[in-house]
Amino acid sequence: MCPGAAFSFPFALQIGGSNSVRTNDWRFHASNYTYNRTAAGAPATLAPYLSVMANRPLRDGFPSIANNIPWVSVRKLHAEWQTNPGLFTQTPAQLLASERSRIVDSNWIQETVTAAYFQGETRLLQNRLSLVTGVRWEQTKDVGLGPLVDPGAVFLRNASGAFVRDAQGRQVRRPEAGATGSIDEVRLINRERASRVSNTYDGYYPSLNATYHVTEKIQLRIGWAKTYGRPELHLIVPNVTINQANLTEAQLLDPTRIRGTISVNNPALKPWSADNYDLSFEYYSDQGGFATLGVFQKNIRNFFGDALQPATADDLATLGLDSSYLGWNLSTQTNTDRARIGGVTLNFNQSLRVLGSLGRHFSVFGNVTELQLAGEREADFSSFLKRSATWGLKFSGQNFDCTARWNYRGQQRHNANSAFGPDAYDYTAATTCLDVNLAYRVRKQVVLFVSAKNLLNEPRVGLSYGSETPSYARQWGNRECGAQFTAGIKGAF
């Protein structure tokens, strides 16, 4: 900071901007093959391709089973297929599924973000009060291409939009649709990247933060900021599926009849915005440690959720569909009215030097966060954890550092699952993982390091339940992420 000619207090100003372009081009092609036992050289059984998974008993809610379980080795099968192409073939149904996958799993989206900001900073009351304020303007442009899936595209329609029928009342197929279950039919129903959308939005996001030094050891922080959260790209990339109800012309004249359902991603999904309020007290000890107690609240507008609603003219224009779909059910993601996220957090870090000469090499740290989530049932809180915590122990020697950190993730709620009851959801169960970091200074500028994430290989357990689901029927999956190790050397010259 430096004082200006017209001011008697220190201040600083910053002005900046940025522009970034991100392009995602997804092409996922899933193909299934059938083992051909009659191929030349094919063994009568899969015994030559078996592999053994040893010392891997199931756990965490599932019954334990014996070790040395035989599994088919994909590596061995692939190696044999390379030398004997006739070992695997595709059935007609598998060929159709492969072509369908090629079309509907093809998406492209480009997001351009342009931003500019202004920030001011000053100190008042003999430097006991620090103020930081500013505003950021940001504009986002999205352009995307995705599949258009229309099962009714294989049938002829008359001028009113009703299906053409023969004397027996059956729908009449278009000549170019080919036979039922043909490649021609698949390509007519599923059109690759035939849905194109674009969307642009911008906003201003101001903030004000103040820090007051009550004493040398105690600080009070208070802040307000307007923030936002963009929707994930997979939620806005075009993807349209049209399912028309099989109605007669008389039924089509009934305005109360729903003609069908359009299931889409919502390219017009707006970012949510929030007014954020933060208040915290900080205490710094003589030993270099600190403790912080904070409370916060986010008042969110345009939060994300799921919706089933009649399609409007604006909806159809955004999707590139004509007015014949007006009033159809539109199943999509939407911006709900409001949501509120409040919480409290506690942080601490303290040296153990008060325990003597040995204790000066050790310190303990921790963080606990508790959230309160409130909003409509449609609101999507799947990315929020109600309860999380981190704690650990750090050793710092002359040339050697070691940190053991435990990370607790509380149970996380995902999407509603009506198959288990009206109040049922999918969940990821609570888990605690241990991370370890080791560092050895060979020289002042050279450090060898080894780190391990989830050292004990704690699994992620999947649950689905409601109030009527018994405890023994709640678990549906157990996914082991494995322990991740990283080793290397760092240097500063």
N, C-alpha and C positions, 0 to 999 in steps of 0.2 A: 504494500500500500504506500501511497505517497500523497501528501497534501496538495490540493489544488490552490491556485492563486486566489480564488474567491471563497475558499472554505478554510475554517480553522480546525478541521478534524481530518483524519486520514480517510481516504476512500480509494476504491479501484473500480474500473469499468472493464467489461469484456463484451465483445461482439463477435459472433461467429456464425458459421453455416455449414451445411453438409448436403450431399446428394448421393444416394446409394441406389443401386439397381440389383435386384435379386431375381433370378430366373430358375424355376424348377421345371424340369422336363421328366415326367414319370412314364416309363414304359415297363410294365410288369406282364410277363407272358408265362402263365402256368400251364404246363403240359403233363398229362398223366399217361403212363404206358402200362401195358399188360405183359406179364412174363409169359413167353411162348415155350411151353414144355415140349412142343413137337419140333422145335427148331433143331437143325443139325448141330450136334455137339452139346445140346442142352442136357444137364444132369436131371435125373428123375426127381430129385428133391433139392431143396435149397441148402442142404448141409454144407456144401463147399463154400458157401458165402456167409456162413455164420461167424459171428464174433462174440466174445464173452465180455460182459460188463461186470467187473469184479469189485467187491468191497463197496457196493453202492446200495445199501438197504434204503427202502423208502422210510419216511419219518413224518413227524409233525402232523399227526392226525390220521395218517394212513397206516394200515397194519404193516409191521415189518415183514419182509420176505427174505428168502435165502439169497446169498450172494451167488456169483457166477451165473447170471441170467443170460441165456443165449439171445442175441439179437441179429437181425440181418444187417450185414455191413454194406452200406451204400457205396463205400469206396471199392470194395471187392466187386460188387455188381457192375459198377461203372467201368472198371478196368476190363471185365469180361465182355461187356457190351461193345467196347471199342474194338475188340478183336473179332466179335461175332455179332454184327448188326441185327441179325435175325432173332436175337435172343429176346428182344422187346419189340412189340408192335402196338399200334393204336387202333382201338375199335372205332367204328363210326361215331359212337356217342362221345368218345374221348377226343376225336378230331373236332367235333362241333364245340365241345367245351373249351378246347384249346383256342379255337378261332374267336369264340365269345370273350374269353379272357384277354386275348390280344387287343380287342376293340375297346372293351369297357374299362380296362385298366391302363388306358392311355390318356394322360392329362398333361396340360402345359399351363403355367401361370407365370406372369412377370409382375413384380411389385417394385414400384419406384417411390422412394421416400425422399422428399426435399424438406429441409429444415433450416431455420434461422433462429438465433437466440440473442438476448441481451441480458447481462447480469451486472448488478451493482453490489458493492460490499463496503461497509464502513464500520467504525468503532466509535462509541460514545461513552459518556460518563467515566472519563479517565480510563478508557480501554476496558472497562468492566462489562460493557454491553456490545456484543457483536451482532451486526445485522447483515443478512445476505438476502437479496431479492432479485427477481428477474422474471422474464417471460420467454417462452419458447413457442414458435409457430411451426407447425408441421403439416405437410400435405402428403397423402398417400394415394397412389394411382395403381389399381389392379386391373390387369387384362388376362383373361383365362379362356382356355379351350378344354372341353371335356366331352364325354360320351352322351349321346341322346338315345335312350332306350324306349321304344314304342312298340309293345306287343301287338297293338291294333294296326300297325302299318302293313301287315300282310293281307288285310281285308279291304275290299272296295267300300267306298262311302258314297252316299248320294249328296245332293246339294245342301240338305239340311244337316249333314254331318252324321246321320244315322248309317249303320252298316247296311249294305245291300244284301238282301236275302233271296234264297231260291224258293221254289214252290213249297218245300218242306220247312221253310223258316230258318234254314241254316245260313250262316254268314258265307259270303262268296269271296274266295281268295283272289288276290291279284295275280295275273299270269306270271309276272316276274318273280313272285314269291317262291316258285318251285314247289316241290313236295314238302309235306310236313316233316320237320326234322332235317331239312337239307341245309347245305352251306348257304344257298341263296336266301333262305328264310332267316338264318342267323344274321346275315349281313344287312338285310332289310330292316329287321327289328333293332339291331345294334349298329349305330352309325358312329364311326370313330371321330372324335373331336368335332362333332357337328353342333355342339352347344357352345356359343361364344358369348361372353359377357364382359362388361367393363364397369368399373366403379371408381369414383373419386371422392375423397372426403378430406377435410382439414380442420384445424382448430388451434386456439391459443391456450397455452397452459402456464399460468403464472404461479409463483411461489414466494413465500416469505418465511424466513427462519431466523430465530433470535436465540442467542446464548448469553446468559447472565451469570457472571462469576459472583456467587453469593459470598463465598470465602475462598481462600486459596485451595481448599480441598473439595468444595461443593460447587457444582454448576447446575443451573436450571436451563433446560432447552425447551423451546416451544416452536412449533412450526405448522404451517398450512401450505398445501400444494394441490393444484389441480393436475391430475394425471390421467392416463388413459391406457387401455390395453387392446391391442389389435387382435382380431380373430386369427386363429391358426390358418395357414394356407389351405390345409386339406378341408376346411369347412367352407371355403368360398370358391374353390376351383369348380367350374361348371360340371354338373353331373345330374342329368334329368332322366327320370324313369316315369313313363306314362302308362297307366293302367285304366283302360276305359271299361265301364260297366256294360254288360251285354243287355242293352235296353231296346225296346221296340220304339217305333216312331211315335206311338201314342204316349208311351212313358216319357219320351224326350220332350213332349209338350207340357208335361207336368213340372212347373217351376220348383216344386219341393224335392224333386228327384236329384240326387247327386250323380252326375254323369260319369264320374271316375275320380281317380286320385293321381296327382302329380307329386312325385317324391323328388325333392331337389336339394342340393346344397344351396345356400343363400349367398350369392355374390354381392348382394346389397347389405349384408350384415355389417352394421356400424361398429366401430370400436366402443367399448364401454368407457365412460369417464367417471372420475371420482373426485370428491373433495376429501382430502386427507388431513386429519388433525392428529398431531403428535405432541406428547408432553412427557418429559423424562427428567429424572433427578440422577446426578452422577456424583459419586464420592471417590476420591483418590487418596490412597493410604500413603504413609511415609515409606513403605517398602516398595513402592512402585506399582501396587495393585490398584484395582478399581472395582466398583460395583455400580450397576445401573439398573434402575427400575423405571419402566416406561409403560405408558398406556397410549392406545391409538384407536382411531376409528376411521373407516372408509364409508362414505355415503355414495353409493354407486348408482348411476343412471345408465340405461340401455345395456343392462347386464345380459349375458347370453343365456338362452334357454331353447326348448323345443316347442313347436306349435303345430296345430292342425287347424287350418282356417280356410275360408272360401278365397279362391284366387281372384284378385282384382285386376283391373285393366293395367295398372302400374306394374303389378307383379308379372303379368304376361309380357309386357313390353320389355322388362328387365331380362326375362328369360328368352326373348326372341320367339315367343309363341303367339299364334293369332287369336282373335277374339272368340273363336269357337270353344275355347277352354274356360271362358268366363264362368265363375261360380263353381268350378270343380274344387274338390278338396285339395288343398296345398299343404303337404307335409314337409316341414323344413325347420331350420334353426332360425331363431328370431331374437330380437332385443326385447327382453322383458321390461317391466316398468322400473322397479327399483330393487336394490338389495343393500344390505348393510353388513359390514365386517368390522367387528370390534375385537380388541384383544389386549393382553398384557404380556410384557416380556421382562425377564430378569437376566442380566449378564454379570459375570464376575470373573476376575482374574487376580490371583494372589500368590505372591512368592511365599515359600515356606522357610525363609531365612531366619524367622523367629525361633525355629527349632534347633538352631546351631549351625556349625560350619557345614555339616552335610546338607542341611535343609536349604542352604542358599542356592544349591544347584537345581532345586525342584520348584515347580509352581503348579497350581491347580487352576482350572478354568471351567466355565460352564455357561449354558444358555438354556432357558426354558421359555417357550412361547405357547400361549393358550388363546384360541380364537373362538369367537361367538359369531355364527353365520345365520343370517335372517334374510328371507326372500320368499318368492312364490315357489310352489312345488316345481314349476318348470325351470327355475333358475339352476344353472349348471355350476355347482361348487366342486366339481371333480378335481380341479387343480389345486384345491386348498386342503391343508392338513389342520384339523382342529387342535391337535396337540403335537408338539415336537420338542426335542431337547437334545443338547450336546453337552458332554462333559468329558474331562480327561486330565491327564498328568503329563507334564513336560519336564525333561531332564536336559540341562545345558551345562556341558563341561568345557574344558579348555579347547578341545578339538572335536568333541562328539556331542551331537544333539539327538534326542529321541523323544517322540511324542506319541502317546497312545490316546486315541479319541474314540469315544463311543457315541454313535448317532442313533437316536430313537425317533422313529416315525410312527405316529399314532395311526389308528385305523382310518383308512381313507375311503370315502364314499364316492362311487362313480354313478353310472346311469341307473334310472329306474328299471326294475325287472318285474313286470306284472305277472310273469309266470309263477312267481312265489307269493303273490298276494298284492293287494292294492297299495300297501305301504312298503313294498320290498325294493331293495337296491342291490347292485353289485358292489363289493368291497374288496379292498386289499387289507389284510390283517396287519396289526401292529407288529413291528419288528425292531430289533436293536442290532446294529452292525458295528464291528470294531475295525478302525483304520489305524495303521501304524506307519510312522515316518522315521527313517534313520538317516543321519547325515554325518559324514566324517570329513574334516578339513585336512587335506593332505598338505596344502600350503595356504597362505592367506587368501590367494585368489582362486584356489582350486578346491572343489568340494565333490566328494563322492556321495551319492544318495541312493536309497532304496525305499520304496513306499509300497504299501499293501492296502488295498481297499477291500472291505468285507472279508477280512482275514479268516474268519471262521465259517465262511460260506453260508450265511444265514439265508434261507429261502424266502421268496415272496409267496404268501398263501392267498389264494383267491376264495372269496366267500360270496354267496348269494342267499339272502334271507329277508324275511319280513317278520312281523310279530307272531305269525302263525307257524313259522318254520321251526321244527325241533332242532336242538343244537347239533345232533349227530348228522343232520342232512344239510348243513350250511356250507361245508367246504366242498369245492369243486375242482381245485387245482393246486399244484405246488410247484413253483418255478424256481429252480436254482440258477442264480446269476453267476456263481463262481467267484473265486477270489481273484482280484486283478493286481498284478505286480508290475512295478516300473523301477528300472535301475538306470543310472546314468552318471554323467559327470558334468558339473557346471564350472564355468571359469569366467573371471572378470579381469580384463587386461587393459 
